[in-house]
Amino acid sequence: MKGLLIIPIGNVDPDVIRSISGALSIMFHLNVATGKGMNIPENSCSSRRRQYLAASILKEMLAEKQGEFDLMLGVTDADLYVPELNFVFGEADVFSGATLISLARLRQEFYGLPADRRLFHERATKEAIHEISHACGLDHCPDRKCIMYFSNTISDTDRKGPGFCRACKETLGI
């Protein structure tokens, strides 16, 4: 593999990008680089929902592909959705290797709670690993402790571990 490119989308804290980058490099044994940032595509915003369509942002990421990387991870503070769900923490296009996570609902402040930087970074890392794993061929896992468990709520993200269950490890070959 040629590596993974992280693309900040909108105004994203560089510390969280560094934290995610380090974790992805270790987890997947990949060269991880940070690309030039891009603006949140205006056409991705739903004024009715006050959220951003994840597929629209992924499409824009692919149009602005930077370098020869096998995988891309967009990181944004925008609140994301897909048509069938109220929101998503992330989205992956398994065919192109482009993935995207939203930091918006990973912050304690979103839920009216005091900031917790450690927990925020942990959540962001879990969601980044989850989405990159989809791009590497993994589906959702029924094991609630596995990082590939579908997070329908922030509690689901907090409950799952930072790694893979035995079955997912075998599928990934790690």
C-alpha positions as CSV (number, residue, x, y, z in Angstrom):
1,M,0.0,0.0,0.0
2,K,1.1,3.5,-0.8
3,G,-0.4,4.9,2.4
4,L,-3.1,7.0,3.9
5,L,-3.7,10.7,3.4
6,I,-5.7,12.7,6.1
7,I,-7.5,15.7,4.7
8,P,-8.7,18.4,7.2
9,I,-12.1,19.7,5.9
10,G,-13.0,23.1,7.2
11,N,-11.4,24.4,10.4
12,V,-10.1,21.3,12.2
13,D,-7.8,21.3,15.3
14,P,-4.3,20.1,14.2
15,D,-3.9,18.3,17.6
16,V,-6.7,15.9,16.8
17,I,-5.3,15.3,13.3
18,R,-1.9,14.4,14.8
19,S,-3.5,12.1,17.3
20,I,-5.5,10.3,14.6
21,S,-2.5,10.1,12.3
22,G,-0.3,8.5,15.0
23,A,-3.0,5.9,15.9
24,L,-3.7,5.0,12.2
25,S,0.0,4.6,11.5
26,I,0.4,2.2,14.4
27,M,-2.8,0.3,13.8
28,F,-2.5,-0.3,10.1
29,H,1.3,-0.1,9.7
30,L,0.9,2.6,7.1
31,N,2.7,5.7,6.0
32,V,0.2,8.4,7.1
33,A,0.5,12.0,5.8
34,T,-1.6,15.1,6.2
35,G,-2.7,16.8,3.0
36,K,-3.7,20.3,2.3
37,G,-7.1,21.2,3.8
38,M,-10.2,21.8,1.8
39,N,-13.3,23.8,2.5
40,I,-16.6,22.1,3.3
41,P,-18.5,21.9,0.0
42,E,-21.4,24.4,0.1
43,N,-23.6,22.1,-1.9
44,S,-23.3,19.4,0.8
45,C,-25.3,21.4,3.3
46,S,-29.0,20.7,3.9
47,S,-30.5,23.9,5.3
48,R,-33.5,22.0,6.5
49,R,-31.4,19.5,8.5
50,R,-28.6,21.9,9.3
51,Q,-26.2,19.0,8.5
52,Y,-23.9,18.0,5.7
53,L,-24.4,15.1,3.3
54,A,-21.5,12.8,3.8
55,A,-21.6,11.3,0.3
56,S,-21.3,14.8,-1.2
57,I,-18.2,15.6,0.8
58,L,-16.6,12.2,-0.1
59,K,-17.3,13.0,-3.8
60,E,-15.6,16.4,-3.5
61,M,-12.6,14.7,-1.7
62,L,-12.2,12.3,-4.6
63,A,-12.4,15.2,-7.1
64,E,-9.5,16.9,-5.3
65,K,-7.4,13.8,-4.8
66,Q,-4.0,14.7,-3.6
67,G,-1.0,12.4,-4.4
68,E,-0.9,8.7,-4.9
69,F,-2.4,7.4,-1.7
70,D,-4.5,4.2,-1.5
71,L,-6.7,5.5,1.3
72,M,-8.0,9.0,2.3
73,L,-9.6,10.1,5.5
74,G,-11.4,13.4,5.6
75,V,-11.8,14.9,9.1
76,T,-14.4,17.6,9.6
77,D,-16.2,19.4,12.4
78,A,-19.4,19.5,10.3
79,D,-22.3,17.4,11.5
80,L,-22.8,14.6,8.9
81,Y,-25.8,12.7,7.7
82,V,-26.9,10.0,5.2
83,P,-30.5,10.1,3.9
84,E,-31.6,7.0,6.0
85,L,-30.2,8.2,9.3
86,N,-30.4,11.2,11.7
87,F,-26.6,11.5,11.7
88,V,-23.5,9.5,11.1
89,F,-20.1,9.7,12.9
90,G,-18.5,8.7,9.6
91,E,-18.9,7.3,6.1
92,A,-16.7,5.2,3.8
93,D,-16.6,4.6,0.1
94,V,-15.2,1.1,0.0
95,F,-14.5,1.2,-3.8
96,S,-12.4,4.3,-3.8
97,G,-10.8,4.1,-0.4
98,A,-12.2,7.5,0.6
99,T,-13.5,7.8,4.1
100,L,-14.8,10.6,6.3
101,I,-15.4,11.3,10.0
102,S,-17.2,14.0,11.8
103,L,-15.9,15.4,15.0
104,A,-19.1,17.3,15.9
105,R,-20.9,14.7,18.0
106,L,-17.7,13.2,19.4
107,R,-17.3,16.2,21.7
108,Q,-18.8,16.2,25.2
109,E,-19.9,19.8,24.6
110,F,-22.3,18.6,21.9
111,Y,-24.3,16.8,24.7
112,G,-24.1,19.8,27.1
113,L,-21.3,18.3,29.1
114,P,-17.9,19.8,30.1
115,A,-15.1,19.3,27.6
116,D,-12.9,16.2,27.9
117,R,-10.0,16.4,25.5
118,R,-8.7,12.9,26.2
119,L,-12.2,11.3,25.6
120,F,-12.7,13.4,22.5
121,H,-9.3,12.2,21.0
122,E,-10.2,8.6,21.9
123,R,-13.6,8.8,20.2
124,A,-12.0,10.5,17.1
125,T,-9.4,7.8,16.9
126,K,-12.0,5.0,17.2
127,E,-14.2,6.4,14.4
128,A,-11.2,7.0,12.2
129,I,-10.0,3.4,12.6
130,H,-13.6,2.2,12.1
131,E,-14.0,4.0,8.7
132,I,-10.5,3.1,7.4
133,S,-11.3,-0.5,8.3
134,H,-14.4,-0.3,6.1
135,A,-12.2,0.9,3.2
136,C,-10.0,-2.2,3.9
137,G,-13.0,-4.5,3.5
138,L,-14.5,-4.9,6.9
139,D,-18.2,-4.8,7.5
140,H,-20.0,-3.9,10.8
141,C,-19.4,-6.5,13.6
142,P,-22.0,-7.8,16.0
143,D,-19.5,-7.7,18.9
144,R,-20.3,-4.6,20.9
145,K,-16.6,-4.4,22.1
146,C,-15.1,-4.6,18.6
147,I,-14.2,-1.3,16.9
148,M,-16.3,-2.4,13.9
149,Y,-19.5,-2.4,15.9
150,F,-22.0,0.2,14.4
151,S,-22.2,3.2,16.6
152,N,-25.8,4.4,16.7
153,T,-25.1,6.6,19.7
154,I,-22.0,8.1,21.4
155,S,-22.5,5.4,24.1
156,D,-21.9,2.8,21.5
157,T,-18.6,4.5,20.5
158,D,-17.5,4.7,24.2
159,R,-18.4,1.1,24.9
160,K,-16.4,-0.4,22.0
161,G,-12.7,-1.0,22.5
162,P,-9.9,0.5,20.5
163,G,-9.2,-2.7,18.6
164,F,-10.7,-5.6,16.7
165,C,-12.3,-8.8,17.8
166,R,-10.7,-12.1,16.8
167,A,-13.0,-12.5,13.7
168,C,-12.2,-9.0,12.4
169,K,-8.5,-9.5,13.0
170,E,-8.7,-12.7,10.9
171,T,-10.5,-10.9,8.1
172,L,-7.9,-8.1,8.1
173,G,-5.1,-10.6,8.3
174,I,-3.5,-9.0,11.4
